[in-house]
């Protein structure tokens, strides 16, 4: 831990609540489409559409909204009307306007670490949406650098580490996703603290046991201060 100079935090479901709002909107969408398919079938069709669209639209609410519209057209055989499309757009806008709910302990951890390390927010998603959430969260003042990317894989982390003018062992990533936040950083030789959230998007789930000297599994964000 003594070599760490930069600590990067994921945003969604690490700094603030995110996935439960997607699940709430998805449930309301499934209820809308129950005349065509049972909810579990609508949900499965939506996930398949999202997976197919990630390469085109990336992540975030706007991508989710477009995937809902496409799924609605598909499962209704084109019978869905303009009113239903308008309802889906309203669901997306409602989600974009949702208040930010910070995860317990986040601000206390940032206050404690600020000045001792360079703090970075490193997240993926829609640029405008993530900037808006950061601004509404009130946390921007704690970060030396903000990195919002379309993907979080090894090349993106390599670029970030190079930009910060440090080596991988001097970099710590903290986040709720093993797939996006932890594994790529460990593969580069950095450190990873996994802080699980109670719900995870299907596309971020991985079944893996990590045995690595630079890895820590935490019960909550406040436990970060036990190691730093």
C-alpha positions as CSV (number, residue, x, y, z in Angstrom):
1,X,0.0,0.0,0.0
2,X,2.9,2.4,0.6
3,X,3.7,2.8,-3.1
4,X,0.2,4.0,-4.1
5,X,0.1,7.6,-5.3
6,X,-3.3,7.8,-7.2
7,X,-6.6,6.3,-6.1
8,X,-9.3,6.1,-8.7
9,X,-13.0,5.6,-7.9
10,X,-15.7,4.2,-10.1
11,X,-18.9,6.3,-10.0
12,X,-22.1,4.3,-10.6
13,X,-22.9,2.1,-7.6
14,X,-19.5,3.0,-6.0
15,X,-20.0,6.7,-5.3
16,X,-23.7,6.9,-5.8
17,X,-26.7,4.6,-6.4
18,X,-27.4,3.8,-10.0
19,X,-28.5,0.2,-11.0
20,X,-31.6,0.1,-8.8
21,X,-33.0,3.1,-10.8
22,X,-32.4,1.1,-14.1
23,X,-34.2,-1.9,-12.6
24,X,-37.1,0.3,-11.5
25,X,-37.5,1.7,-15.1
26,X,-37.1,-1.7,-16.6
27,X,-39.9,-3.0,-14.4
28,X,-42.2,-0.2,-15.5
29,X,-41.2,-1.0,-19.2
30,X,-42.0,-4.7,-18.7
31,X,-45.4,-3.7,-17.2
32,X,-46.0,-1.6,-20.3
33,X,-45.3,-4.6,-22.6
34,X,-47.2,-7.3,-20.7
35,X,-49.9,-7.5,-23.4
36,X,-47.3,-8.9,-25.7
37,X,-45.0,-11.0,-23.5
38,X,-44.6,-12.0,-19.8
39,X,-42.3,-9.7,-17.8
40,X,-39.4,-12.1,-17.6
41,X,-39.5,-12.6,-21.4
42,X,-39.6,-8.8,-22.0
43,X,-36.6,-8.4,-19.6
44,X,-34.6,-11.1,-21.4
45,X,-35.4,-9.5,-24.8
46,X,-34.3,-6.1,-23.5
47,X,-31.0,-7.5,-22.2
48,X,-30.3,-9.1,-25.6
49,X,-31.0,-5.8,-27.3
50,X,-28.8,-3.9,-24.9
51,X,-25.9,-6.3,-25.4
52,X,-26.3,-5.9,-29.2
53,X,-26.3,-2.1,-28.9
54,X,-23.4,-1.5,-26.6
55,X,-21.0,-1.3,-29.5
56,X,-23.2,1.3,-31.2
57,X,-24.5,3.4,-28.3
58,X,-22.2,2.7,-25.4
59,X,-23.6,2.7,-21.8
60,X,-26.0,4.9,-20.0
61,X,-29.6,6.1,-19.9
62,X,-29.9,7.2,-23.5
63,X,-28.6,3.9,-24.8
64,X,-31.0,2.1,-22.4
65,X,-33.9,4.3,-23.8
66,X,-33.1,3.4,-27.4
67,X,-32.8,-0.3,-26.5
68,X,-36.3,-0.1,-24.8
69,X,-37.8,1.4,-27.9
70,X,-36.2,-1.2,-30.2
71,X,-37.3,-4.0,-27.9
72,X,-40.8,-2.7,-27.8
73,X,-41.0,-2.6,-31.6
74,X,-39.5,-6.1,-31.9
75,X,-41.7,-7.9,-29.4
76,X,-44.9,-6.1,-30.6
77,X,-44.1,-6.9,-34.3
78,X,-44.2,-3.2,-35.0
79,X,-47.7,-2.8,-33.5
80,X,-46.6,-0.5,-30.7
81,X,-47.9,3.0,-31.2
82,X,-46.4,6.5,-30.9
83,X,-47.9,6.9,-27.5
84,X,-45.9,4.0,-26.1
85,X,-42.7,5.4,-27.6
86,X,-43.4,8.7,-26.0
87,X,-43.9,6.9,-22.7
88,X,-40.6,5.2,-23.0
89,X,-38.9,8.5,-23.7
90,X,-40.5,10.0,-20.7
91,X,-39.2,7.1,-18.6
92,X,-35.7,7.9,-19.8
93,X,-36.0,11.6,-19.1
94,X,-37.3,10.8,-15.7
95,X,-34.3,8.7,-15.0
96,X,-31.9,11.4,-16.3
97,X,-33.5,13.8,-13.9
98,X,-33.4,11.5,-10.8
99,X,-31.8,13.0,-7.7
100,X,-28.3,11.7,-6.8
101,X,-28.2,9.4,-3.8
102,X,-24.7,9.1,-2.4
103,X,-23.6,5.7,-1.0
104,X,-23.1,5.8,2.8
105,X,-19.5,6.7,3.8
106,X,-18.4,7.9,0.4
107,X,-17.9,11.6,1.3
108,X,-16.2,10.7,4.6
109,X,-13.7,8.5,2.7
110,X,-12.9,11.2,0.1
111,X,-12.4,13.8,2.8
112,X,-10.0,11.5,4.6
113,X,-8.0,10.7,1.5
114,X,-7.9,14.1,-0.1
115,X,-4.4,15.7,0.2
116,X,-2.8,12.3,1.0
117,X,-3.3,10.9,-2.5
118,X,-4.3,12.2,-5.9
119,X,-8.0,11.2,-6.3
120,X,-9.5,10.4,-9.6
121,X,-13.0,9.5,-10.7
122,X,-12.7,6.9,-13.5
123,X,-16.0,5.8,-14.9
124,X,-17.6,4.7,-18.2
125,X,-20.9,5.8,-19.7
126,X,-22.5,8.8,-21.4
127,X,-20.3,11.9,-21.0
128,X,-23.1,14.4,-20.5
129,X,-25.0,12.1,-18.1
130,X,-21.9,11.3,-16.0
131,X,-20.8,15.0,-15.9
132,X,-24.3,15.9,-14.7
133,X,-24.4,13.3,-12.0
134,X,-21.0,14.3,-10.7
135,X,-22.0,18.0,-10.6
136,X,-25.3,17.1,-8.8
137,X,-23.4,14.8,-6.3
138,X,-21.3,17.7,-4.9
139,X,-18.2,15.4,-5.0
140,X,-16.3,17.1,-7.9
141,X,-14.2,19.2,-5.5
142,X,-12.4,16.1,-4.2
143,X,-11.0,14.9,-7.5
144,X,-7.7,15.8,-9.1
145,X,-8.9,14.4,-12.5
146,X,-12.1,13.1,-14.1
147,X,-12.0,10.3,-16.6
148,X,-15.2,9.3,-18.4
149,X,-14.7,6.7,-21.1
150,X,-16.8,4.5,-23.3
151,X,-15.2,1.3,-22.0
152,X,-13.0,0.3,-19.0
153,X,-10.6,-2.3,-20.3
154,X,-6.8,-2.6,-20.1
155,X,-6.1,-0.1,-22.9
156,X,-8.2,2.6,-21.2
157,X,-6.4,2.1,-17.9
158,X,-3.0,2.1,-19.6
159,X,-3.8,5.5,-21.1
160,X,-5.1,6.8,-17.8
161,X,-2.0,5.7,-15.9
162,X,0.3,7.1,-18.6
163,X,-1.6,10.4,-18.4
164,X,-1.2,10.5,-14.7
165,X,2.6,10.0,-15.1
166,X,2.7,7.0,-12.7
167,X,3.5,3.3,-12.9
168,X,0.7,0.6,-12.5
169,X,1.9,-0.3,-8.9
170,X,1.3,3.3,-7.9
171,X,-2.4,3.1,-9.0
172,X,-5.4,1.8,-7.0
173,X,-8.8,1.3,-8.5
174,X,-11.9,1.1,-6.2
175,X,-15.2,-0.1,-7.6
176,X,-18.2,-2.4,-7.5
177,X,-17.5,-4.3,-10.8
178,X,-14.9,-7.0,-10.9
179,X,-15.1,-7.0,-14.7
180,X,-14.7,-3.3,-15.3
181,X,-13.0,-1.9,-12.2
182,X,-10.7,-4.7,-10.8
183,X,-9.5,-7.3,-13.3
184,X,-8.1,-5.0,-15.9
185,X,-6.1,-3.0,-13.3
186,X,-4.7,-6.2,-11.7
187,X,-3.7,-7.5,-15.1
188,X,-1.7,-4.3,-15.6
189,X,0.1,-4.6,-12.2
190,X,-2.0,-2.1,-10.3
191,X,-4.1,-2.5,-7.1
192,X,-7.9,-3.2,-6.9
193,X,-10.3,-2.8,-4.0
194,X,-13.7,-4.4,-4.8
195,X,-16.7,-2.9,-3.0
196,X,-19.7,-5.0,-4.0
197,X,-23.1,-3.3,-4.4
198,X,-26.2,-5.2,-3.5
199,X,-27.3,-5.4,-7.1
200,X,-25.3,-5.7,-10.3
201,X,-26.2,-5.2,-14.0
202,X,-26.1,-8.6,-15.8
203,X,-23.5,-7.4,-18.3
204,X,-21.1,-6.7,-15.4
205,X,-21.4,-10.0,-13.6
206,X,-18.5,-12.5,-13.6
207,X,-18.1,-15.7,-11.7
208,X,-14.5,-15.7,-10.6
209,X,-12.4,-16.1,-7.4
210,X,-9.5,-13.7,-7.4
211,X,-6.2,-14.7,-5.7
212,X,-3.9,-11.7,-6.1
213,X,-1.6,-9.9,-3.7
214,X,-2.9,-6.5,-4.9
215,X,-6.6,-7.4,-4.5
216,X,-8.8,-6.6,-1.5
217,X,-12.5,-7.5,-1.1
218,X,-14.3,-4.9,1.1
219,X,-17.6,-5.0,2.9
220,X,-18.2,-1.3,2.4
221,X,-16.5,1.8,1.1
222,X,-15.6,2.9,4.7
223,X,-13.2,-0.1,4.9
224,X,-10.9,1.6,2.4
225,X,-9.5,3.6,5.4
226,X,-8.4,0.4,7.1
227,X,-5.8,-0.1,4.4
228,X,-4.8,3.5,3.5
